Amino acid sequence: MSKKRFLSCAAYGCLFSLFWLFPGSFAGHAFADEGSLSLSGLVQLRYDGRYLSGGNGEDHKLHQIADLNIKENKWGHFRFSLAGDMIEDIDSQVDDKGDRTRTIHDTWDSSYHGYLYVCQAELYELGHLNYARFGRQYVNHELTTTHLDGFNCLFNTNVFGRRIQPFVYGGIPVRLYDGGGYRDAQELGGGAHVRLDRFTKITLEHQFIEEEPDIVGTYATTEKSSCRQSAFAIRRDFLRKGYGYISLFLLDNSATHINMRYSLLVDRLDLDIDASYFYQFRKISEMPTTISPYTGLTGPIKPHHRAALDIMKGIYKDNVWISGGTEWRVLDAGEEETEFNHSYNHEYLALIIDNLPKKGIHFSLQADFYKVMDSNNEDTILNGGAKIGYEKPETINISIGSFYSLYSYDYYSDTGEKTDVRTVNADIRYYIKPGLYFDARYELDIYDIYEHRFIATLGLEL
């Protein structure tokens, strides 16, 4: 079956399901009455400038950003969403590809300076239909979030007293950080969320991806043109404010990773506990385009274990908290460490103070300790910083902070290692009038050079 016919059959099947589930629901509502539409969202005009001392590069861009939602009120079952970013280079640079300060954008065609993230029409809460979205969109059920030009539908049904939400989606993957081969791929997925009772939910998801084998981030080394991903997850709520979660992910019927989380909030003790465990069975480089493009920059991520524990405890009313945690990442037996692939232990301790000594004042202080464990030596790394701010709702927000990092990487510019980095940043948001605001942010990274960044934004909340 050709790709075009494959996608057409899937789309027609989805539309048939919609009309079968609620025949006649569309009759008489083809057009909304005048005045029944409402507009919400935001628009922004943003300047983003970066300058590196010593002639290492500079970059100046002007962003025109829109994130809009149009809702039909009288019928009450339709809305339209649009989100995008138009970018203009104002530094007279002909080609930014070799510029150290370039920004990676979410697009399938790098020849355009316009990036469309979402352009979807949505029907919702209509009979057994929870929602049906058509157009460019992000799809997130259980597997890694994917970006599609296509459809995504979720239904509400009851079978033997169980609430079951089947879903199906499909389309052409929007190329992330890749300039070519936009239509040389297709993706189709489906599954269901099953409520066993008030507290227990099971999710099953299966996804099929077909693409050219030479596209960045795919099976380029194995010359495969298709793959199948699956996920199985169970979530159990307990004690009203806690839950346990476990999920297993497979690629071509072989396990890739398992993920477990546990969370508990105890109001009477002002205590919040989160614990997690992750085990990766396979190298990330063997997975399809749904993974981060940074894999190609940092190299294959080897199989490893990762366990984390985070605790936050209120120590004075609702104004003072202390937070701490530990994370252990250990490479699987026999795996060798690389520059971006270490076994390490990370611990942190933070103090958060709100509305003291005056309402609206916020202060935070955090220290991070890393101990890198490789076969040759043990490095102990200390990072730390503080931030203080003042907020008067709908009037002004202001903050200033500083942070020290022994090692730092900027994947948006390059993967070169920055060492002994001292960062200073300042933010201000001023509301000119309700809904209309001005943002300014300044960042300074000091290492072997000085890296300045200034962002100014004029925004309108609709």
Residue pairs with C-beta under 8 A, 6 or more apart in sequence:
1 9
3 183
3 186
3 210
6 186
6 188
7 150
7 170
7 171
7 172
7 186
10 151
10 168
10 170
10 188
11 150
11 151
11 170
14 132
14 151
14 153
14 168
14 170
17 153
17 155
18 123
18 129
18 132
18 153
19 26
21 127
21 128
21 129
21 155
22 126
22 127
22 128
22 129
25 126
25 127
29 75
29 77
32 72
32 73
32 74
32 75
32 78
33 74
36 72
36 73
36 74
36 75
37 70
37 71
37 72
37 73
38 70
38 71
38 73
39 68
39 69
39 70
39 71
39 462
40 68
40 69
40 71
40 462
41 66
41 67
41 68
41 69
41 461
41 462
42 65
42 66
42 67
42 68
42 459
42 460
42 461
42 462
43 65
43 66
43 67
43 68
43 459
43 460
43 462
44 63
44 64
44 65
44 66
44 457
44 458
44 459
44 460
45 62
45 63
45 64
45 65
45 457
45 458
45 459
46 62
46 63
46 64
46 65
46 455
46 456
46 457
46 458
47 60
47 61
47 62
47 63
47 454
47 455
47 456
47 457
48 59
48 60
48 61
48 62
48 63
48 103
48 453
48 454
48 455
49 58
49 59
49 60
49 61
49 453
49 454
49 455
50 57
50 58
50 59
50 60
50 101
50 451
50 452
50 453
51 58
51 451
51 452
51 453
52 58
52 100
52 101
52 449
52 450
52 451
52 452
53 449
53 450
53 451
53 452
54 449
56 100
56 449
57 99
57 100
57 101
58 91
58 101
59 91
59 93
59 96
59 99
59 101
59 102
59 103
60 89
60 90
60 91
61 87
61 88
61 89
61 90
61 91
61 103
62 87
62 88
62 90
63 85
63 86
63 87
64 85
64 86
64 87
64 88
65 84
65 85
65 86
66 82
66 83
66 84
67 82
67 83
67 118
68 81
68 82
68 83
68 462
69 79
69 80
69 81
70 79
70 80
70 81
71 78
71 79
72 78
72 79
76 125
77 123
77 124
77 125
77 126
78 121
78 122
78 123
78 124
79 121
79 122
79 124
80 120
80 121
80 122
81 118
81 119
81 120
81 122
82 118
82 119
83 116
83 117
83 118
83 119
84 114
84 115
84 116
84 117
84 118
84 119
85 105
85 114
85 115
85 117
86 113
86 114
86 115
87 105
87 113
87 114
87 115
88 113
89 96
89 113
93 99
96 102
100 413
100 414
101 413
102 412
102 413
103 412
104 177
104 293
104 411
104 412
105 115
105 177
106 115
106 117
106 147
106 174
106 176
106 177
107 115
107 116
107 174
107 175
108 174
108 175
108 176
108 178
108 179
108 182
109 175
109 179
109 182
110 179
111 179
116 136
117 136
117 138
117 147
118 135
118 136
118 137
118 138
119 135
119 136
120 133
120 134
120 135
120 136
120 137
121 133
121 134
121 135
122 131
122 132
122 133
122 134
123 129
123 131
123 132
124 130
124 131
124 132
125 131
128 155
128 156
128 157
129 153
129 154
129 155
129 156
130 154
130 155
130 156
130 165
131 152
131 153
131 154
132 151
132 152
132 153
132 154
133 151
133 152
133 153
134 150
134 151
135 149
136 147
136 148
136 149
136 174
137 147
137 148
137 150
137 152
138 145
138 146
138 147
138 148
139 145
139 146
139 147
139 148
139 152
139 169
139 189
140 146
141 167
141 169
141 189
141 191
141 193
141 203
141 205
142 191
142 203
142 205
142 231
142 233
142 247
143 189
143 205
143 207
143 229
143 231
143 249
143 290
144 290
144 291
145 290
146 173
146 187
146 189
146 207
146 290
147 173
147 174
147 176
148 169
148 170
148 171
148 172
148 173
148 174
148 187
149 171
149 172
149 174
150 169
150 170
150 171
150 172
150 187
151 168
151 169
151 170
151 171
152 167
152 168
152 169
153 167
153 168
153 169
154 165
154 166
154 167
155 165
155 166
155 167
156 163
156 165
157 163
157 164
157 165
157 166
158 164
162 194
162 195
162 196
163 194
163 195
164 192
164 193
164 194
164 195
165 192
165 193
165 194
165 195
166 190
166 191
166 192
167 190
167 191
167 192
167 193
168 189
168 190
169 187
169 188
169 189
169 190
170 186
170 187
170 188
170 189
171 186
171 187
172 182
172 183
172 185
172 186
172 187
173 185
173 186
173 187
173 209
173 211
173 289
174 182
175 181
175 182
175 215
175 289
176 217
176 289
176 293
177 216
177 293
178 215
178 216
178 217
178 289
178 293
181 211
181 212
181 215
184 211
184 212
184 215
185 209
185 210
185 211
185 212
185 215
185 289
186 209
186 210
186 211
187 207
187 208
187 209
187 210
188 207
188 208
189 205
189 206
189 207
189 208
190 205
190 206
191 203
191 204
191 205
191 206
191 231
192 203
192 204
193 201
193 202
193 203
194 201
194 202
194 203
194 204
195 201
196 202
198 237
199 236
199 237
199 238
200 234
200 235
200 236
200 237
201 234
201 235
202 232
202 233
202 234
203 231
203 232
203 233
203 234
203 235
203 247
204 230
204 231
204 232
205 230
205 231
206 228
206 229
206 230
206 231
207 228
207 229
207 230
208 226
208 227
208 228
209 226
209 227
209 228
209 229
209 288
209 289
209 290
210 225
210 226
211 218
211 225
211 226
211 288
211 289
212 218
212 225
213 219
213 220
213 222
213 223
213 224
213 225
214 220
215 289
216 289
216 293
216 296
217 288
217 289
217 291
217 293
217 295
217 296
218 224
218 288
218 289
219 225
219 227
219 286
219 288
221 285
222 286
227 251
227 252
227 287
227 288
228 251
228 252
228 253
229 249
229 250
229 251
229 288
229 290
230 249
230 250
230 253
231 247
231 248
231 249
231 250
232 247
232 248
233 245
233 246
233 247
233 248
234 245
234 246
234 247
235 243
235 244
235 245
236 243
236 244
236 245
237 243
238 244
239 264
241 264
241 265
241 266
241 267
242 262
242 263
242 264
242 265
243 261
243 262
243 263
244 260
244 261
244 262
245 259
245 260
245 261
245 262
246 258
246 259
246 260
246 261
247 258
247 259
247 260
248 255
248 258
249 255
249 256
249 257
249 258
249 259
250 256
251 282
251 286
251 287
251 288
254 281
254 282
255 281
255 282
256 280
256 281
256 282
256 287
257 278
257 279
257 280
257 281
257 282
258 278
258 279
258 281
259 276
259 277
259 278
260 276
260 277
260 278
261 274
261 275
261 276
262 273
262 274
262 275
262 276
263 272
263 273
263 274
263 275
264 271
264 272
264 273
265 271
265 272
265 273
266 272
266 273
269 313
270 313
270 314
270 315
270 321
271 311
271 312
271 313
271 314
272 311
272 312
272 313
273 309
273 310
273 311
274 308
274 309
274 310
274 311
275 307
275 308
275 309
275 310
276 306
276 307
276 308
277 305
277 306
277 307
277 308
278 305
278 306
278 307
279 303
279 304
279 305
279 306
280 301
280 302
280 303
280 304
280 332
281 303
282 303
283 300
283 301
283 302
283 303
284 291
284 295
284 300
284 301
285 295
285 299
285 300
285 301
286 300
294 411
295 301
297 411
297 415
298 339
298 340
298 415
299 338
299 339
299 340
299 341
300 341
301 340
301 341
302 331
302 332
302 335
302 336
302 338
302 341
303 331
303 332
303 335
304 329
304 330
304 331
304 332
304 335
304 341
304 343
305 328
305 329
305 330
305 332
306 327
306 328
306 329
306 330
307 327
307 328
308 325
308 326
308 327
308 328
309 325
309 326
309 327
310 323
310 324
310 325
311 323
311 324
311 325
312 321
312 322
312 323
313 321
313 322
313 323
314 320
314 321
315 321
315 322
318 354
319 353
319 354
319 355
319 356
320 351
320 352
320 353
320 354
320 356
321 351
321 352
322 349
322 350
322 351
322 352
323 348
323 349
323 350
323 351
323 352
324 347
324 348
324 349
324 350
325 347
325 348
326 345
326 346
326 347
327 345
327 346
327 347
328 344
328 345
328 346
329 342
329 343
329 344
329 345
329 346
330 343
330 373
331 337
331 341
331 342
331 343
335 341
337 343
337 374
337 375
340 415
342 372
342 373
342 374
343 372
343 373
343 374
344 370
344 371
344 372
344 373
345 370
345 371
345 373
346 368
346 369
346 370
347 368
347 369
348 366
348 367
348 368
348 369
349 366
349 367
350 364
350 365
350 366
350 367
351 363
351 364
351 365
351 366
352 362
352 363
352 364
353 361
353 362
353 363
353 364
354 361
354 362
355 361
355 362
356 363
360 390
360 391
360 392
361 388
361 389
361 390
362 387
362 388
362 389
362 390
362 391
362 399
363 386
363 387
363 388
363 389
364 386
364 387
364 388
365 384
365 385
365 386
366 384
366 385
366 386
367 382
367 383
367 384
368 382
368 383
368 384
369 380
369 381
369 382
370 379
370 380
370 381
370 382
370 383
371 378
371 379
371 380
371 381
372 378
372 379
372 380
372 381
381 406
381 407
382 406
383 403
383 404
383 405
383 406
384 403
384 404
385 401
385 402
385 403
385 404
385 423
386 401
386 402
387 399
387 400
387 401
387 402
388 399
388 400
388 401
389 397
389 398
389 399
389 400
389 427
390 396
390 397
390 398
390 399
391 397
391 398
394 431
394 434
395 430
395 431
396 428
396 429
396 430
396 431
397 427
397 428
397 429
398 427
398 428
398 429
399 426
399 427
399 428
400 424
400 425
400 426
400 427
401 424
401 425
401 426
402 422
402 423
402 424
402 425
403 422
403 423
403 425
404 421
404 422
404 423
405 418
405 421
405 423
406 419
406 420
406 421
407 417
407 418
407 419
407 421
408 417
408 418
408 419
408 421
408 445
408 447
409 415
409 416
409 417
409 418
410 418
418 445
418 447
418 448
419 447
419 448
420 447
421 445
421 446
421 447
422 445
422 446
422 447
423 443
423 444
423 445
423 446
424 443
424 444
424 446
425 441
425 442
425 443
425 444
426 441
426 442
427 439
427 440
427 441
428 439
428 440
428 441
429 437
429 438
429 439
430 437
430 438
431 437
432 438
435 460
435 461
435 462
436 459
436 460
436 461
437 458
437 459
437 461
438 456
438 457
438 458
438 459
439 455
439 456
439 457
439 458
439 459
440 454
440 455
440 456
440 457
441 453
441 454
441 455
441 456
442 452
442 453
442 454
442 455
443 451
443 452
443 453
443 454
444 450
444 451
444 452
444 453
445 451
445 453
